[in-house]
Amino acid sequence: MTAADEWLKVESLDLEAQGVAHNAEGKVVFIDGALPGEEVLVSVQRKKNNWEQATMVALRRESSQRVTPGCRHFGTCGGCKMQHFHVGAQVATKQRALEDALWHLGKVKAERVLRPIEGPAWGYRYRARLSVRYVVKKERVLVGFHERKSSYVADMDSCEVLPPHLSAMLVPLRNLVAGMDQRDRLPQIEVAVGDEVTALVLRHLEPLSAPDLQRLREFAAQHGVQWWLQPKGPDTVQLLDAGGPQLAYTLPEFGITMPFKPTDFTQVNHHINRVLVSRALRLLDARPDERVIDWFCGLGNFTLPIATQAREVLGIEGSEALVGRSRENAALNGLAAKTSFVARNLFEVTPEELAQYGVADKWLVDPPREGAFALAKALADLAAAPFEGYRPPSRIVYVSCNPATLARDAGLLVHQAGYRCVAAGAINMFPHTAHVESLAVFERG
């Protein structure tokens, strides 16, 4: 076990933004709050045979990349873990994390490292799920993120990663809920910001009283927001009062407007999403005579821009409801004739099913954290036992929110399906957090 007076040299950061060191016994020590290059004393909180988890208690040598956190709630609020680390160094660390995952988990090395995609470091979070808690003993309402490593809601009156108008709304939201009849039956408020509308989704466990509904309307009028009510799961969300502008975001480069519901999955950071879509499409390089498949197409975030360039795009998603919404978005943007959409379980794709979707010149793959193992495995199986008439895509652009599953899938594509990883790079979608998004390009042959 690490001794209380043993100074540790921090070697790197892990994917949880913990400093990584080795003690005198050679055991790995994960240190909350420590940065690479620092020398620290620690208090061990947890120990196993091969590793220990600790908290920094003293600092002898400070990293040149250590900065003053931009939010005064840093360290208590669990929403950000890296505000004490210079944002440029954060990006470099995420790039290294991607490269390390590709090599150690997939035995893949990208031929070219893409320049990281970066954007605003503050006020970028256009989607958030805020917890609401009525503290009976204090007769107070808290609205915010959970405390670090705790189920308690942090006592916060501002948040620097939320857009300023939302940060300024935290205290008014506290006061609103405190005055409601159902204040102890309102567990969360989900936030979604569009180009013209800020939507707030109130999760309520019991029907709201008429006075409570009136309080919501008065709050909406005062703060210029749109209230949605969610009595049960995300599919039950309904707009409180019809009318007003539609919740949507735009992709100006492609002339596309994307309406969405506040509980739909859309990218948290609209600034980065616009750059990401543009970069992904340049790398995909779809030609006017080509057919493209967009796997895990969602609402059409990539499908519709691709349709402005390719002959035909097939979008595939796991939900019939999302497929219907994608068709609506395609029609709204005048792209219905160049797009088609199919719903199926993308975690159970066989080589036979893959071949049934026909030949596509290129793929865009944007899976959830679980990755696209079934797709990569089906391509690998087709490479080993080809189907007559089927030709695999010449290029795949893979957008990932989990470097571990990207690396796993990259290993299949490179070592079994006949592809090369020609490029890969990090995307700083979530500044000040340890979350790593990335982009990789695979070419056949």
Secondary structure, 3 states (H helix, E strand, C coil): CCCCCCCEECCEECCCCCEEEECCCCCEEEEECCCCCCEEEEEEEEECCCEEEEEEEEEEECCCCECCCCCCCECCECCCCCCCECHHHHHHHHHHHHHHHHHHHHCCCCCCECCCECCCCCCCCCEEEEEEEEECCCCEEEEECEECCCCCECCCCCCCCCCHHHHCCHHHHHHHHHCCCCHHHCCEEEEEECCCCEEEEEECCCCCCHHHHHHHHHHHHHHCCEEEEECCCHHHCEECCCCCCCCEEEEHHHCEEEECCCCCCCCCCHHHHHHHHHHHHHHHCCCCCCEEEEECCCCCCCHHHHHCCCCEEEEEECCHHHHHHHHHHHHHCCCHHHEEEEECCCCCCCHHHHHHCCCCCEEEECCCCCCCHHHHHHHHHHHHCCCCCCCCCCEEEEEECCHHHHHHHHHHHHHCCCEEEEEEEEECCCCCCCCCEEEEEEEEC
